[in-house]
Protein backbone atom coordinates (compact mmCIF):
# COMPACT_ATOMS: atom_id res chain seq x y z
CA UNK A 1 0.00 0.00 0.00
CA UNK A 2 1.38 3.43 -0.94
CA UNK A 3 2.33 5.66 2.01
CA UNK A 4 0.53 8.98 2.22
CA UNK A 5 2.86 11.99 2.16
CA UNK A 6 2.19 15.12 4.17
CA UNK A 7 0.47 17.84 2.10
CA UNK A 8 2.72 20.75 1.13
CA UNK A 9 -0.13 23.26 1.42
CA UNK A 10 -0.59 22.54 5.14
CA UNK A 11 3.16 22.85 5.63
CA UNK A 12 3.27 26.21 3.86
CA UNK A 13 0.30 27.44 5.89
CA UNK A 14 2.00 26.40 9.12
CA UNK A 15 5.24 28.20 8.12
CA UNK A 16 3.34 31.33 7.10
CA UNK A 17 1.49 31.43 10.43
CA UNK A 18 4.71 31.37 12.42
CA UNK A 19 6.32 33.93 10.11
CA UNK A 20 3.44 36.31 10.81
CA UNK A 21 3.80 35.71 14.53
CA UNK A 22 7.44 36.71 14.30
CA UNK A 23 6.39 40.15 12.97
CA UNK A 24 4.09 40.83 15.92
CA UNK A 25 5.22 42.89 18.95
CA UNK A 26 6.52 40.67 21.80
CA UNK A 27 3.42 41.20 23.95
CA UNK A 28 1.04 40.35 21.13
CA UNK A 29 3.15 37.32 20.27
CA UNK A 30 2.99 36.07 23.88
CA UNK A 31 -0.77 36.58 23.95
CA UNK A 32 -1.14 34.61 20.70
CA UNK A 33 0.99 31.78 22.06
CA UNK A 34 -0.98 31.67 25.32
CA UNK A 35 -4.22 31.54 23.34
CA UNK A 36 -2.86 28.55 21.40
CA UNK A 37 -2.03 26.74 24.64
CA UNK A 38 -5.48 27.52 26.02
CA UNK A 39 -7.13 26.21 22.88
CA UNK A 40 -5.18 22.96 23.05
CA UNK A 41 -6.03 22.56 26.73
CA UNK A 42 -9.76 22.88 26.00
CA UNK A 43 -9.56 20.28 23.23
CA UNK A 44 -7.70 17.84 25.46
CA UNK A 45 -10.08 18.33 28.37
CA UNK A 46 -12.98 17.56 26.03
CA UNK A 47 -11.17 14.40 24.92
CA UNK A 48 -10.63 13.20 28.48
CA UNK A 49 -14.21 13.98 29.48
CA UNK A 50 -15.55 11.55 26.87
CA UNK A 51 -16.94 8.22 28.02
CA UNK A 52 -14.33 5.51 27.48
CA UNK A 53 -16.59 3.66 25.08
CA UNK A 54 -16.50 6.67 22.73
CA UNK A 55 -12.74 7.16 22.82
CA UNK A 56 -11.02 6.44 19.51
CA UNK A 57 -7.31 6.19 20.27
CA UNK A 58 -6.40 6.80 16.62
CA UNK A 59 -8.28 10.10 16.61
CA UNK A 60 -6.75 11.08 19.95
CA UNK A 61 -3.21 10.23 18.87
CA UNK A 62 -3.48 12.16 15.61
CA UNK A 63 -5.12 15.12 17.36
CA UNK A 64 -2.14 15.38 19.70
CA UNK A 65 0.32 14.80 16.85
CA UNK A 66 -1.29 17.64 14.92
CA UNK A 67 -0.76 19.95 17.91
CA UNK A 68 2.92 19.02 17.87
CA UNK A 69 3.26 19.16 14.07
CA UNK A 70 0.51 21.26 12.45
CA UNK A 71 1.47 19.80 9.05
CA UNK A 72 -0.07 16.46 10.11
CA UNK A 73 -2.94 15.58 7.77
CA UNK A 74 -5.24 14.03 10.34
CA UNK A 75 -8.07 13.13 7.92
CA UNK A 76 -5.77 11.39 5.44
CA UNK A 77 -4.00 9.43 8.17
CA UNK A 78 -7.29 8.30 9.69
CA UNK A 79 -8.32 6.99 6.27
CA UNK A 80 -5.01 5.15 6.03
CA UNK A 81 -5.63 3.52 9.42
CA UNK A 82 -9.09 2.42 8.30
CA UNK A 83 -7.66 0.88 5.12
CA UNK A 84 -5.05 -0.99 7.16
CA UNK A 85 -7.73 -2.32 9.50
CA UNK A 86 -9.79 -3.59 6.56
CA UNK A 87 -6.76 -5.32 5.05
CA UNK A 88 -5.98 -7.04 8.37
CA UNK A 89 -9.59 -8.09 8.87
CA UNK A 90 -9.61 -9.70 5.45
CA UNK A 91 -6.75 -11.91 6.60
CA UNK A 92 -8.58 -13.29 9.65
CA UNK A 93 -9.21 -17.04 9.42
CA UNK A 94 -12.80 -18.26 9.72
CA UNK A 95 -13.91 -18.48 13.32
CA UNK A 96 -10.78 -16.64 14.45
CA UNK A 97 -10.13 -16.51 18.18
CA UNK A 98 -8.66 -13.43 19.83
CA UNK A 99 -5.25 -15.08 19.66
CA UNK A 100 -5.68 -15.76 15.94
CA UNK A 101 -6.62 -12.11 15.38
CA UNK A 102 -3.67 -10.94 17.46
CA UNK A 103 -1.23 -13.04 15.41
CA UNK A 104 -2.72 -11.76 12.17
CA UNK A 105 -2.23 -8.16 13.29
CA UNK A 106 1.31 -8.90 14.44
CA UNK A 107 2.28 -10.59 11.18
CA UNK A 108 0.71 -7.82 9.09
CA UNK A 109 2.88 -5.21 10.81
CA UNK A 110 6.14 -7.03 11.39
CA UNK A 111 6.16 -10.21 9.24
CA UNK A 112 4.46 -9.44 5.93
CA UNK A 113 4.54 -12.20 3.33
CA UNK A 114 6.82 -11.72 0.36
CA UNK A 115 3.86 -11.73 -2.05
CA UNK A 116 2.10 -8.88 -0.20
CA UNK A 117 4.53 -6.26 -1.46
CA UNK A 118 4.51 -4.58 1.95
CA UNK A 119 7.59 -3.71 4.00
CA UNK A 120 7.70 -4.52 7.74
CA UNK A 121 7.47 -1.83 10.39
CA UNK A 122 10.81 -1.60 12.23
CA UNK A 123 12.45 0.12 15.15
CA UNK A 124 14.24 3.30 14.09
CA UNK A 125 17.81 2.49 15.07
CA UNK A 126 19.31 5.50 13.32
CA UNK A 127 17.09 8.22 14.76
CA UNK A 128 15.10 6.77 17.66
CA UNK A 129 15.91 9.75 19.91
CA UNK A 130 14.30 12.22 17.54
CA UNK A 131 10.97 13.40 19.01
CA UNK A 132 9.43 13.08 15.55
CA UNK A 133 9.82 9.29 15.87
CA UNK A 134 6.86 9.45 18.25
CA UNK A 135 4.58 10.86 15.57
CA UNK A 136 2.24 8.41 13.90
CA UNK A 137 2.52 10.26 10.60
CA UNK A 138 6.30 9.72 10.55
CA UNK A 139 5.95 6.07 11.55
CA UNK A 140 3.37 5.32 8.87
CA UNK A 141 5.34 7.19 6.22
CA UNK A 142 8.80 5.76 6.98
CA UNK A 143 7.74 2.47 8.62
CA UNK A 144 10.30 3.21 11.32
CA UNK A 145 9.26 4.20 14.81
CA UNK A 146 10.12 3.98 18.48
CA UNK A 147 8.57 2.71 21.70
CA UNK A 148 5.83 5.34 21.56
CA UNK A 149 4.63 5.17 17.98
CA UNK A 150 5.10 1.40 17.56
CA UNK A 151 2.95 0.09 20.44
CA UNK A 152 0.36 2.83 19.92
CA UNK A 153 -0.17 1.86 16.27
CA UNK A 154 -0.54 -1.77 17.35
CA UNK A 155 -3.18 -0.87 19.95
CA UNK A 156 -4.98 1.61 17.68
CA UNK A 157 -5.41 -1.05 14.99
CA UNK A 158 -6.28 -3.65 17.60
CA UNK A 159 -9.04 -1.40 18.90
CA UNK A 160 -10.49 -1.02 15.41
CA UNK A 161 -10.46 -4.81 15.00
CA UNK A 162 -11.92 -5.66 18.40
CA UNK A 163 -8.71 -7.32 19.62
CA UNK A 164 -8.25 -7.03 23.42
CA UNK A 165 -4.93 -5.15 23.46
CA UNK A 166 -3.90 -2.12 25.46
CA UNK A 167 -0.88 -0.05 26.42
CA UNK A 168 1.23 -0.67 29.51
CA UNK A 169 4.35 1.06 30.81
CA UNK A 170 7.88 0.47 32.03
CA UNK A 171 10.43 3.19 32.87
CA UNK A 172 10.48 5.55 29.86
CA UNK A 173 8.97 2.81 27.75
CA UNK A 174 5.59 1.75 26.37
CA UNK A 175 4.67 -1.74 25.30
CA UNK A 176 1.53 -3.79 24.63
CA UNK A 177 -0.56 -6.14 26.73
CA UNK A 178 -2.86 -8.70 25.11
CA UNK A 179 -5.69 -10.42 26.97
CA UNK A 180 -5.90 -14.01 25.88
CA UNK A 181 -9.00 -16.10 25.48
CA UNK A 182 -8.34 -17.41 29.01
CA UNK A 183 -8.70 -13.87 30.41
CA UNK A 184 -5.01 -13.49 31.33
CA UNK A 185 -2.85 -10.57 30.19
CA UNK A 186 0.37 -11.19 28.23
CA UNK A 187 3.12 -8.67 27.50
CA UNK A 188 4.04 -7.95 23.87
CA UNK A 189 7.13 -5.99 22.79
CA UNK A 190 6.15 -3.96 19.72
CA UNK A 191 9.73 -2.71 19.26
CA UNK A 192 10.91 -6.30 18.90
CA UNK A 193 8.62 -7.58 16.19
CA UNK A 194 5.63 -8.20 18.46
CA UNK A 195 7.42 -10.89 20.45
CA UNK A 196 6.10 -12.05 23.82
CA UNK A 197 7.48 -10.05 26.73
CA UNK A 198 6.19 -11.30 30.05
CA UNK A 199 6.57 -9.22 33.20
CA UNK A 200 9.50 -11.19 34.73
CA UNK A 201 11.38 -10.84 31.46
CA UNK A 202 10.64 -7.10 31.26
CA UNK A 203 11.79 -6.62 34.85
CA UNK A 204 15.22 -7.98 33.89
CA UNK A 205 15.48 -5.53 31.00
CA UNK A 206 14.88 -2.50 33.21
CA UNK A 207 17.25 -2.42 36.20
CA UNK A 208 15.66 0.86 37.34
CA UNK A 209 12.29 -0.87 37.68
CA UNK A 210 11.94 -1.43 41.43
CA UNK A 211 9.57 -3.89 43.12
CA UNK A 212 8.00 -0.96 44.97
CA UNK A 213 7.20 0.79 41.69
CA UNK A 214 5.51 -2.35 40.38
CA UNK A 215 3.61 -2.92 43.63
CA UNK A 216 2.33 0.66 43.59
CA UNK A 217 0.74 0.07 40.18
CA UNK A 218 2.92 2.64 38.42
CA UNK A 219 4.24 0.17 35.86
CA UNK A 220 3.19 -2.99 34.02
CA UNK A 221 -0.55 -2.48 34.53
CA UNK A 222 -2.97 -2.75 31.57
CA UNK A 223 -4.19 0.81 31.00
CA UNK A 224 -7.74 1.85 30.30
CA UNK A 225 -8.49 3.88 27.20
CA UNK A 226 -8.62 7.05 29.27
CA UNK A 227 -5.28 6.27 30.88
CA UNK A 228 -3.84 5.49 27.46
CA UNK A 229 -5.11 8.88 26.26
CA UNK A 230 -3.13 10.61 29.03
CA UNK A 231 -0.03 8.65 28.02
CA UNK A 232 -0.52 9.92 24.46
CA UNK A 233 -0.78 13.46 25.84
CA UNK A 234 2.64 13.07 27.49
CA UNK A 235 4.23 13.61 24.06
CA UNK A 236 2.70 17.09 23.94
CA UNK A 237 4.13 17.83 27.38
CA UNK A 238 7.56 17.02 25.97
CA UNK A 239 6.88 19.39 23.09
CA UNK A 240 5.94 22.17 25.54
CA UNK A 241 9.19 21.54 27.41
CA UNK A 242 11.16 22.14 24.22
CA UNK A 243 9.52 25.58 23.80
CA UNK A 244 11.55 26.84 26.80
CA UNK A 245 9.34 29.79 27.73
CA UNK A 246 7.38 30.91 30.78
CA UNK A 247 4.13 30.54 28.86
CA UNK A 248 5.09 26.99 27.89
CA UNK A 249 5.93 26.14 31.50
CA UNK A 250 2.54 27.37 32.66
CA UNK A 251 0.79 25.42 29.91
CA UNK A 252 2.87 22.37 30.72
CA UNK A 253 1.93 22.47 34.40
CA UNK A 254 -1.74 22.98 33.63
CA UNK A 255 -1.85 20.13 31.13
CA UNK A 256 0.18 17.77 33.34
CA UNK A 257 -2.17 18.35 36.27
CA UNK A 258 -5.13 17.69 33.98
CA UNK A 259 -3.56 14.39 32.91
CA UNK A 260 -3.00 13.45 36.55
CA UNK A 261 -6.70 14.03 37.27
CA UNK A 262 -7.54 11.17 34.91
CA UNK A 263 -4.45 9.03 35.47
CA UNK A 264 -2.94 9.81 38.92
CA UNK A 265 -0.11 7.33 38.37
CA UNK A 266 1.19 8.97 35.20
CA UNK A 267 4.83 9.40 36.21
CA UNK A 268 5.73 11.34 33.05
CA UNK A 269 3.00 13.90 33.75
CA UNK A 270 4.16 14.13 37.35
CA UNK A 271 7.74 14.82 36.26
CA UNK A 272 6.64 17.43 33.71
CA UNK A 273 4.56 19.19 36.36
CA UNK A 274 7.50 19.13 38.74
CA UNK A 275 9.94 20.54 36.17
CA UNK A 276 7.45 23.21 35.14
CA UNK A 277 6.88 24.28 38.74
CA UNK A 278 10.60 24.34 39.36
CA UNK A 279 11.11 26.65 36.41
CA UNK A 280 8.32 28.94 37.56
CA UNK A 281 9.62 28.99 41.11
CA UNK A 282 12.91 30.42 39.85
CA UNK A 283 11.08 33.36 38.26
CA UNK A 284 8.09 33.80 40.57
CA UNK A 285 9.63 36.76 42.38
CA UNK A 286 9.74 38.71 39.11
CA UNK A 287 6.48 37.67 37.51
CA UNK A 288 2.97 36.46 38.22
CA UNK A 289 2.34 32.78 38.95
CA UNK A 290 -0.46 30.78 37.30
CA UNK A 291 -3.95 31.52 38.55
CA UNK A 292 -4.49 28.02 39.94
CA UNK A 293 -1.65 28.48 42.46
CA UNK A 294 -1.99 32.23 43.06
CA UNK A 295 -2.35 33.41 46.65
CA UNK A 296 -3.52 36.74 48.05
CA UNK A 297 -1.00 36.77 50.88
CA UNK A 298 2.49 38.27 50.90
CA UNK A 299 4.60 37.73 47.73
CA UNK A 300 6.77 35.17 49.52
CA UNK A 301 3.70 32.98 49.93
CA UNK A 302 3.44 32.61 46.15
CA UNK A 303 7.05 31.49 46.02
CA UNK A 304 6.39 28.99 48.79
CA UNK A 305 3.26 27.77 47.03
CA UNK A 306 5.24 26.84 43.93
CA UNK A 307 8.01 25.30 46.00
CA UNK A 308 5.52 23.26 47.95
CA UNK A 309 3.90 21.93 44.76
CA UNK A 310 7.39 20.92 43.61
CA UNK A 311 7.91 19.08 46.88
CA UNK A 312 4.69 17.11 46.67
CA UNK A 313 5.48 15.93 43.16
CA UNK A 314 8.95 14.96 44.29
CA UNK A 315 7.62 12.95 47.20
CA UNK A 316 5.02 11.26 45.02
CA UNK A 317 7.68 10.15 42.56
CA UNK A 318 9.82 8.88 45.39
CA UNK A 319 6.89 6.99 46.92
CA UNK A 320 6.18 5.47 43.51
CA UNK A 321 9.50 3.69 43.71
CA UNK A 322 11.57 5.73 41.29
CA UNK A 323 15.30 5.19 41.87
CA UNK A 324 17.34 8.02 43.33
CA UNK A 325 20.89 6.81 42.79
CA UNK A 326 23.06 6.65 39.73
CA UNK A 327 24.03 3.24 38.47
CA UNK A 328 25.52 1.42 35.51
CA UNK A 329 24.58 -2.06 34.52
CA UNK A 330 26.76 -4.50 32.69
CA UNK A 331 25.59 -5.18 29.17
CA UNK A 332 23.47 -2.03 29.03
CA UNK A 333 24.11 0.97 26.82
CA UNK A 334 23.52 4.31 28.65
CA UNK A 335 21.70 6.85 26.52
CA UNK A 336 21.57 10.61 27.07
CA UNK A 337 18.02 11.99 27.24
CA UNK A 338 16.25 9.11 25.51
CA UNK A 339 12.75 9.70 24.24
CA UNK A 340 12.02 6.10 25.09
CA UNK A 341 13.57 2.72 25.60
CA UNK A 342 13.62 0.29 22.72
CA UNK A 343 15.22 -2.80 21.22
CA UNK A 344 18.01 -3.06 18.68
CA UNK A 345 16.78 -5.64 16.19
CA UNK A 346 19.47 -8.28 15.94
CA UNK A 347 18.42 -11.70 14.64
CA UNK A 348 21.08 -13.35 16.79
CA UNK A 349 20.88 -11.58 20.12
CA UNK A 350 18.77 -8.44 20.71
CA UNK A 351 20.52 -5.87 22.86
CA UNK A 352 18.63 -3.65 25.30
CA UNK A 353 19.02 0.08 25.09
CA UNK A 354 18.73 1.39 28.64
CA UNK A 355 18.53 4.96 29.87
CA UNK A 356 19.76 4.22 33.38
CA UNK A 357 21.78 7.39 33.76
CA UNK A 358 19.02 9.67 32.47
CA UNK A 359 16.33 7.91 34.45
CA UNK A 360 18.27 8.25 37.67
CA UNK A 361 18.88 11.93 36.91
CA UNK A 362 15.14 12.57 36.56
CA UNK A 363 14.43 10.56 39.68
CA UNK A 364 17.10 12.48 41.55
CA UNK A 365 15.41 15.74 40.56
CA UNK A 366 12.22 14.43 42.13
CA UNK A 367 14.04 13.33 45.26
CA UNK A 368 15.85 16.65 45.63
CA UNK A 369 12.53 18.46 45.31
CA UNK A 370 11.02 16.32 48.02
CA UNK A 371 13.94 17.01 50.32
CA UNK A 372 13.56 20.78 49.95
CA UNK A 373 9.95 21.08 51.09
CA UNK A 374 9.07 17.42 51.56
CA UNK A 375 5.38 16.81 51.15
CA UNK A 376 4.14 20.35 51.78
CA UNK A 377 1.00 21.31 49.86
CA UNK A 378 -0.66 24.68 49.32
CA UNK A 379 -4.39 23.98 49.37
CA UNK A 380 -7.27 26.32 48.73
CA UNK A 381 -7.82 26.55 52.49
CA UNK A 382 -4.17 27.15 53.41
CA UNK A 383 -3.61 29.70 56.19
CA UNK A 384 -0.21 31.41 56.17
CA UNK A 385 1.57 32.83 59.18
CA UNK A 386 0.31 36.36 58.61
CA UNK A 387 -3.30 35.27 59.10
CA UNK A 388 -5.26 34.43 62.23
CA UNK A 389 -5.31 30.63 62.45
CA UNK A 390 -7.33 30.65 65.66
CA UNK A 391 -10.39 31.61 63.64
CA UNK A 392 -10.22 28.30 61.77
CA UNK A 393 -9.75 25.82 64.61
CA UNK A 394 -12.53 23.44 65.61
CA UNK A 395 -14.33 25.31 68.43
CA UNK A 396 -14.75 22.09 70.42
CA UNK A 397 -10.97 21.86 70.83
CA UNK A 398 -11.04 18.14 70.07
CA UNK A 399 -8.36 17.84 67.46
CA UNK A 400 -5.26 16.06 66.26
CA UNK A 401 -2.26 18.01 65.01
CA UNK A 402 0.26 16.73 62.48
CA UNK A 403 3.59 18.58 62.42
CA UNK A 404 5.80 17.80 59.42
CA UNK A 405 9.25 19.25 58.79
CA UNK A 406 11.40 19.30 55.68
CA UNK A 407 14.86 17.82 55.46
CA UNK A 408 17.47 18.64 58.09
CA UNK A 409 20.56 19.46 56.02
CA UNK A 410 22.13 16.19 54.84
CA UNK A 411 21.25 14.11 57.90
CA UNK A 412 17.64 13.44 56.92
CA UNK A 413 16.62 13.77 53.27
CA UNK A 414 13.03 12.65 53.95
CA UNK A 415 11.95 15.07 56.68
CA UNK A 416 10.14 14.20 59.88
CA UNK A 417 6.55 14.03 61.10
CA UNK A 418 4.88 13.86 64.51
CA UNK A 419 1.34 13.71 65.91
CA UNK A 420 -0.22 15.64 68.77
CA UNK A 421 -3.46 14.82 70.59
CA UNK A 422 -5.64 17.35 72.41
CA UNK A 423 -4.52 17.56 76.04
CA UNK A 424 -1.87 14.84 75.61
CA UNK A 425 1.07 16.56 73.93
CA UNK A 426 3.16 15.68 70.89
CA UNK A 427 4.42 12.20 69.96
CA UNK A 428 7.57 12.41 67.87
CA UNK A 429 9.54 9.21 67.27
CA UNK A 430 13.16 8.95 66.29
CA UNK A 431 14.48 12.42 67.19
CA UNK A 432 14.86 12.12 70.98
CA UNK A 433 11.74 14.17 71.77
CA UNK A 434 10.08 13.16 75.07
CA UNK A 435 6.73 11.55 74.27
CA UNK A 436 3.79 13.68 75.35
CA UNK A 437 5.79 16.89 75.55
CA UNK A 438 4.60 20.38 74.64
CA UNK A 439 3.85 20.76 70.92
CA UNK A 440 4.71 24.46 71.16
CA UNK A 441 8.17 23.71 72.51
CA UNK A 442 8.61 21.02 69.88
CA UNK A 443 7.55 23.34 67.04
CA UNK A 444 9.76 26.13 68.34
CA UNK A 445 12.83 23.87 68.39
CA UNK A 446 12.14 22.16 65.05
CA UNK A 447 11.42 25.36 63.14
CA UNK A 448 14.92 26.62 63.93
CA UNK A 449 16.48 24.26 61.40
CA UNK A 450 13.72 23.31 58.94
CA UNK A 451 10.38 24.49 57.53
CA UNK A 452 7.30 23.21 59.31
CA UNK A 453 3.83 22.33 58.11
CA UNK A 454 1.18 22.21 60.85
CA UNK A 455 -2.18 20.57 60.10
CA UNK A 456 -5.01 20.48 62.64
CA UNK A 457 -7.72 17.85 62.09
CA UNK A 458 -11.03 18.02 64.00
CA UNK A 459 -11.84 14.80 65.87
CA UNK A 460 -14.27 13.57 68.53
CA UNK A 461 -13.17 12.61 72.08
CA UNK A 462 -13.50 8.95 71.12
CA UNK A 463 -11.33 9.42 68.05
CA UNK A 464 -8.72 11.34 70.06
CA UNK A 465 -8.65 8.50 72.57
CA UNK A 466 -8.20 5.91 69.81
CA UNK A 467 -5.21 7.81 68.42
CA UNK A 468 -3.68 8.19 71.88
CA UNK A 469 -4.16 4.49 72.66
CA UNK A 470 -2.36 3.64 69.45
CA UNK A 471 0.53 6.00 70.19
CA UNK A 472 0.84 4.69 73.75
CA UNK A 473 1.72 1.23 72.41
CA UNK A 474 5.04 2.67 71.22
CA UNK A 475 6.64 3.77 74.47
CA UNK A 476 10.22 3.89 73.14
CA UNK A 477 10.73 7.29 71.53
CA UNK A 478 13.85 6.38 69.56
CA UNK A 479 13.11 2.73 68.72
CA UNK A 480 12.37 3.20 65.03
CA UNK A 481 13.43 1.45 61.85
CA UNK A 482 13.04 1.54 58.09
CA UNK A 483 9.56 -0.02 58.16
CA UNK A 484 8.58 1.39 61.55
CA UNK A 485 9.54 5.04 61.32
CA UNK A 486 8.02 8.34 62.38
CA UNK A 487 5.75 8.43 59.32
CA UNK A 488 4.46 4.88 59.79
CA UNK A 489 3.65 5.48 63.46
CA UNK A 490 1.94 8.81 62.79
CA UNK A 491 -0.04 7.31 59.92
CA UNK A 492 -1.11 4.33 62.03
CA UNK A 493 -2.42 6.61 64.77
CA UNK A 494 -4.27 8.77 62.23
CA UNK A 495 -5.99 5.72 60.80
CA UNK A 496 -6.86 4.54 64.31
CA UNK A 497 -8.69 7.84 64.79
CA UNK A 498 -10.66 7.35 61.57
CA UNK A 499 -8.61 9.51 59.19
CA UNK A 500 -8.42 7.95 55.72
CA UNK A 501 -4.81 7.72 54.52
CA UNK A 502 -2.76 6.11 51.77
CA UNK A 503 -0.48 4.46 54.37
CA UNK A 504 2.56 6.36 53.12
CA UNK A 505 5.91 5.47 54.74
CA UNK A 506 7.19 9.00 54.05
CA UNK A 507 6.58 12.17 56.10
CA UNK A 508 5.46 14.06 53.01
CA UNK A 509 2.79 11.47 52.26
CA UNK A 510 1.49 11.63 55.83
CA UNK A 511 1.34 15.44 55.63
CA UNK A 512 -0.57 15.28 52.36
CA UNK A 513 -3.10 12.78 53.74
CA UNK A 514 -3.61 14.91 56.84
CA UNK A 515 -4.26 18.02 54.78
CA UNK A 516 -6.94 16.19 52.81
CA UNK A 517 -8.87 15.22 55.93
CA UNK A 518 -12.31 16.87 56.17
CA UNK A 519 -12.12 20.18 58.03
CA UNK A 520 -8.31 20.20 58.20
CA UNK A 521 -6.58 23.55 58.59
CA UNK A 522 -2.98 24.09 57.49
CA UNK A 523 -0.28 26.49 58.63
CA UNK A 524 3.16 27.01 57.16
CA UNK A 525 6.08 28.27 59.26
CA UNK A 526 9.37 28.91 57.42
CA UNK A 527 12.70 27.83 58.82
CA UNK A 528 13.86 30.25 61.50
CA UNK A 529 10.55 32.08 61.49
CA UNK A 530 8.79 32.97 64.74
CA UNK A 531 5.58 31.20 65.73
CA UNK A 532 2.84 33.83 65.43
CA UNK A 533 0.47 34.37 68.37
CA UNK A 534 -2.42 32.87 66.39
CA UNK A 535 -0.57 29.58 65.93
CA UNK A 536 0.42 29.59 69.61
CA UNK A 537 -3.25 29.93 70.56
CA UNK A 538 -4.22 27.14 68.15
CA UNK A 539 -1.65 24.73 69.63
CA UNK A 540 -2.16 25.53 73.32
CA UNK A 541 -5.05 23.02 73.72
CA UNK A 542 -2.61 20.26 72.74
CA UNK A 543 -0.35 20.88 75.75
CA UNK A 544 -0.17 18.01 78.25
CA UNK A 545 -1.69 18.57 81.73
CA UNK A 546 1.64 19.59 83.27
CA UNK A 547 2.12 22.45 80.76
CA UNK A 548 -0.07 25.57 81.10
ABEGO torsion letter per residue (X at the ends): XBBBBBBAAAAAAAAAAAAAAAABBAAAAAAAAAAAAAAAAAAAAAAAABBAAABBAAAAAAAAAAAABAABBAAAAAAAAAAAAAAAAAABBBGBBAAAAAAAAAAAAABBBAAAGBBBBBBBAAAAABAAAABAAAAAAAGBBBAAAAAAAAAAAAAAAGBBBBBBBBBGBBBBBBBBAAGBBBBBBAAAGGBBBBAAAAAAABAABBAAAAAAGABGBBBBAAAAAAAAAAAAAAAAAAAGBAAAAAAAAAAAAAAAAABAABAAAAAAAAAAAAAAAAAAAABBBBAAABBABBAAAAAAAAAAAAAAAAAAAAAAGBBABBBBBBGBBBBBGBABBBBBBBAABBBBBBAAAAAAAAAAAAAAAAAABBGBBBBAABBBAABBAAAABBAAGBBBBBBBBBBBEAABAAEBBBBBBBGAEBBBBGAGBBBGBBAAAAAAAAAAABBBBBBBBBBBAAAAAAAAAAAAABABAABBBAABBAAAAAAAAAAAAGBBBAGBABAAAAAAAAAABBGBBBBBBBBGBBBBAAAAAAAAAABBAABX
